[in-house]
């Protein structure tokens, strides 16, 4: 009977001890679980950091037998024929018949010059011709008479020869006077200004009453006539592309005044020489202009379609690397390691280039390589499948 209280008091103590053990075990489990989770997160973070440290790149496969691309150049339109009209006689402009924009035919009168001084010179020359003819007629009569007297031995042979030679000299003076008259008549014909060929008046730089000075050097031009049914187009082609431009080939061009409209021109001549200052060769093309839409002196953007280069491999221009080691491309080998290759450009197409040497068609080329890449670096190729570098 004396042990019953002791048993009742020990029961709560055992319960408390068991609860403490359970709580401690739970605490240990929580601590261990937290440490384990933290270690796992640290490991994942380390893996992610290491993965991010490897550069991600996009690769392209060099294109073979790609289209030749295009060559875009600025050009200038010129009239097929263009002639500044100068006066051949001096005087005052009496009248003009055409203004700028007027179509004219060959031989059509443009203006007339009043030439009072030339008229007086012509009158004097005609009078001199009349006098020379009269002198020659008298000399002929005299020579004939002296020739008749020679038969009767009334005069000497020397005297007859003198009269004969005087007649010959008078005939020469007649010829000279006639030539002077013809010259002045021809000069008087230039008082009438005419169009040299069919075309359009592109300039009129004179007016009625203006003083006209003869000669292209001393006087100003009176008119300018241009033939615009056909136009010449001149363009300077860089030396490296000049072998691709052939006579008879075609090019297309646009002009600012007709956006979206394309015109065609045909190559008709090449200078066959390179300008030492610009490194270009001059090419001439012909353009049909039936509606006179195109204007001489106008600026054009000319487009040549270039033939494909044999053996060339095309890559985007963004893949090129220019540094102190020259021109290179970054490629990725079978183990995703970077390998640099020195290359030579065969043709520059703007957004793409054709490589002539230093690259194989099986190479994987890094497009837009990130800064800091060095030989042997490992990279992560992120493209889903190597795309073909078929820019152009």
PyMOL commands that set and color helices and strands:
alter all, ss='L'
color gray80, all
select helices_A, chain A and resi 4-53+116-150+157-189+239-244+317-319
alter helices_A, ss='H'
color red, helices_A
select strands_A, chain A and resi 55-64+70-85+91-96+103-104+109-114+192-194+199-204+211-212+223-238+250-255+263-270+280-288+299-305+313-316+320-323+326-332+338-342+344-348+352-357+364-367+379-381+387-389
alter strands_A, ss='S'
color yellow, strands_A
deselect
rebuild
show_as cartoon
